[in-house]
Structures are given as structure tokens and as C-alpha cells.
């Protein structure tokens, strides 16, 4: 059973090493790969110096393009499971085992790590929570599925979905859209309660100014996905 | 009716644009494929500029009073069309850039792994 942790990294020089250490300690039989999305800081240098396994993108592709590189790697190297894992210290590697066991037992196609089932740990700002609730309701209306944390960046998928995502993956703000895409194909998407930390370093890729664009774009993307 | 003055001004602008585009094609800084739509647009507006009678006929057919407005209107439509085609091309290009960069990253990693194996 080969499993891969995909770590998209953009300007994560301060936290990337700890993220990898967390995985090596708490989920030692998971392989990992960092996707350096043309960081402007020393992320690449840090990775090379510490001997971390890194895929280096020559131009900045944004989160979607970076994560998709990871899925392509997983496909080429015959991985059975792949999980997206943020490089900024938000996610906790001790959940990786449990999540994979759950997926194997329940034949789940995608398992989303959700902050809002047990409501423990970092819960994000109230404004952001409102946005997440809005996407939850929208997805519920359009697909009937209950997804409490559609923007979660911690998502494990099986080989089936690795193939799909290696082929087609949204470019920016990809999480809710890509979930709807596979829900529409009748795939089994479930959630697993996880605890997330507040990011230790860096800033969110979604600044307050961009959030309106984010809401509009993702809403449209989900609607387009519905009529596809 | 169009005055001879505006006819001349429009004509001169079109000729200058034409020379510039042809020059750029010659220097290969503009691909003929993308210049084609511009050349066609210039050609049409030039014909209409030289023979305003045509313009009067088409304008009255479309219910436009001043023929000069017709030129602007046509030019505007052409520009919009070209901009739209460019947006489509851009989408395709960005998809290609994405695929290429991903392939580069994946191949680079393969080389790294091979080098490591060789050293070991």
C-alpha cells in the first residue's frame, strides 16, 4: 500500500522542515513530496540543504497547478493513496494513519479532514467560517452531499481520484470545485474529524481583498461544474 | 456625410498601422497567424474609407445616420472579436504552460533521483 503526502509550498522556508519532520515522525510509512511553486523566499534552498524530497516548478502555477503536479507524481509512481497537506504547519500528521484506515474500511474515494465535526482546535475567523458555511449550503443544494469543510486543504484520495485529478484540476481556489466535480461523478466523498492548528508562519493565500473574488469565482465554478 | 478631411485622417492611420504590422511580421515579432485578423480588419475599413458610397448604403441599410459612425462601429466590432479570440488563445496557452512546467518539474526530480542512485 503506497501512500503519498503532497505538500504544496509557496514561501514556506520557515515551516517546511517542521512539516516534513512531523510526517516522518508521526506517519513514517507515508512518502512525501514537496511541490515548490516557484517560491520567492529560500524554500528551495532549505529543501536542498536538508535533503528534502522536492519537485521544483520553474514558473508559479498557483495552488491548483502545484497540487496537480503532486497528483501527476503520484500517478506516475503508482501510489494507491495521496493526501494534500499544507506546508505551513496547519495540519497534523498524526491523523494520516487514521484517515487511511478509515478510507480502506469504508471504501471512500475522498476523505476530507474537517475542522467542523468535533469543532476542536483552530476554527478560523468568523467571517471565514461564514464563507465556508455558504459553500457547504451551496454544495448541499447542488449535489445533496453534506460537506462541513469544503475549503479544507487536507484531503486524502484513492487511486481512482488521483487519476482524475492528474488529468483535470482547477487552477486557483480549487478545493470546493474539485470536490463538486467528483461528487457529480458519483464518487464517495466523506469527512473525517481533524484538529488543525493556526498557521505558524506565512499568510493565507486568500487576503481580505481577494475574498470577494474568491466567493464569486468559486460559486461560478461550482455552478459550471453542476451543468458539466 | 464624411468630410474629405476625416477620410484622409482615417486612411493615413490605417496605412501607418498596416506598415507597422507588416514590419513586425517581417521581424518575426508578430506571428502571421495572429496578425491575419488585424490585416483583414484594416483592409475592410480601408475599402469603406475609400468608397464612402458603400458606407452610405450599408449605413442606411442598418439604420445608422452618419456613415462615419459606421466605420467606428465596424472597427469596434472587429476589435471586440479580436480581443475575444485572444482571450481564448490565452486560456489555451496558460493550460499549455501549466502542463509544460509540471512536466519539467517531474523530469527534474527523475534526474535528481537517477544522479543519487548513480552516486550511491
Interface residues (C-beta under 8 A of the other chain):
Chain A: X33 X35 X53 X54 X55 X56 X57 X58 X59 X61 X65 X68 X69 X72 X73 X76 X171
Chain B: X94 X97 X98 X101 X102 X104 X105 X106 X108 X109
